[in-house]
């Protein structure tokens, strides 16, 4: 279930960055920050507001890996798979998260949009390996020295925050 779009929110983002072609990236970032993804309905709207083609805006959104065209969960769990975390067994944590949440390599977001699970190359927390980070409405939380047995408790912890 995708979020309904409040174009007033999109207008606020455009106003902040200016309705000019050079503002495409920060505008898309601002919209994604509000919705956790880029809803398809924003492309023609932003195109009209900026006076650039919808294809150009879509091209920017699909070029950069940080942008998502698919709805993300309320909590985005990023499992570090950098060298330090990988060597210290981050993959079993990823597998346990997927099992507990009914996800897979292809299905990364729960049907209720509660959780999205992704791997990242590095969280910059090598001394805490294996680590994962949960991004949610109340900020980010890093979990250190995680083992697969801790995963159910982490999920419960996040659900209680939500």
Buried (B, 14 or more C-beta within 10 A) or exposed (E): EEEEBEEEBBEEBBEEBEBEEEBBBBBBBBBBEBBBBBBEEBBEBBBEBBEBEEEBBBEBBEEEEEBBEEBBBBBBBBBBBBEBBBEBEBBBBBEBBBEBBEBEEEEBBBEEBBBBBBBBEEBEBBEBBBBBBBBBEEEEBBBEEBEBEBBEEBBEEBEEBE
